[in-house]
Amino acid sequence: VVTENFGPERMMFGSDWPVCLLGGSYKEVVGIIETLTGDWSVAEKEALWSTTAISAYRLGGLLS
């Protein structure tokens, strides 16, 4: 539903570690996200994992 309404370019991975360790390990959560996004393009996955956050937090100049 989120992907259909917003698209990967308006989504980013985030957490509230260590609190969310109560629900599962980091590896488990990342595995679930990777499964849910398995049919996404490389660009869509990059948006979720990094480029949306880089843009939203204006980090581009810091990472070049």
C-alpha positions as CSV (number, residue, x, y, z in Angstrom):
1,V,0.0,0.0,0.0
2,V,2.8,2.5,0.9
3,T,4.7,1.7,-2.3
4,E,1.6,2.1,-4.4
5,N,0.8,5.5,-2.8
6,F,4.2,7.0,-2.4
7,G,6.7,5.1,-4.5
8,P,10.3,4.1,-3.5
9,E,11.6,7.6,-4.1
10,R,9.5,8.9,-1.2
11,M,10.4,6.0,1.2
12,M,13.5,5.4,3.3
13,F,14.6,2.6,5.6
14,G,14.8,3.6,9.3
15,S,14.7,2.1,12.7
16,D,14.6,2.8,16.4
17,W,17.4,0.5,17.3
18,P,18.0,-0.9,19.9
19,V,14.3,-0.9,20.9
20,C,13.2,-2.7,17.8
21,L,15.5,-5.6,18.7
22,L,12.6,-6.7,20.8
23,G,10.7,-7.6,17.5
24,G,13.7,-9.1,15.7
25,S,17.3,-8.8,14.9
26,Y,18.7,-6.3,12.4
27,K,19.5,-9.1,10.0
28,E,15.9,-10.5,10.2
29,V,14.4,-7.1,9.6
30,V,16.7,-6.3,6.6
31,G,15.9,-9.8,5.3
32,I,12.1,-9.1,5.4
33,I,12.6,-5.7,3.6
34,E,14.8,-7.4,1.0
35,T,12.1,-10.0,0.4
36,L,9.3,-7.4,0.2
37,T,11.4,-5.4,-2.4
38,G,12.7,-8.4,-4.3
39,D,11.0,-7.3,-7.6
40,W,12.1,-3.7,-7.4
41,S,14.7,-2.3,-9.7
42,V,18.2,-1.4,-8.5
43,A,17.3,2.3,-8.6
44,E,14.2,1.7,-6.4
45,K,16.2,-0.3,-3.9
46,E,18.9,2.4,-3.8
47,A,16.2,5.0,-3.1
48,L,14.8,3.0,-0.2
49,W,18.2,2.2,1.3
50,S,20.1,5.4,0.7
51,T,19.3,8.0,-2.0
52,T,16.0,9.2,-0.5
53,A,17.7,9.8,2.9
54,I,20.7,11.5,1.2
55,S,18.3,13.9,-0.5
56,A,15.9,14.5,2.4
57,Y,18.7,15.2,4.9
58,R,20.8,17.1,2.3
59,L,23.8,14.9,2.7
60,G,25.0,14.9,-0.9
61,G,27.8,17.3,-0.3
62,L,29.1,15.4,2.7
63,L,29.3,12.1,0.8
64,S,31.2,13.2,-2.3
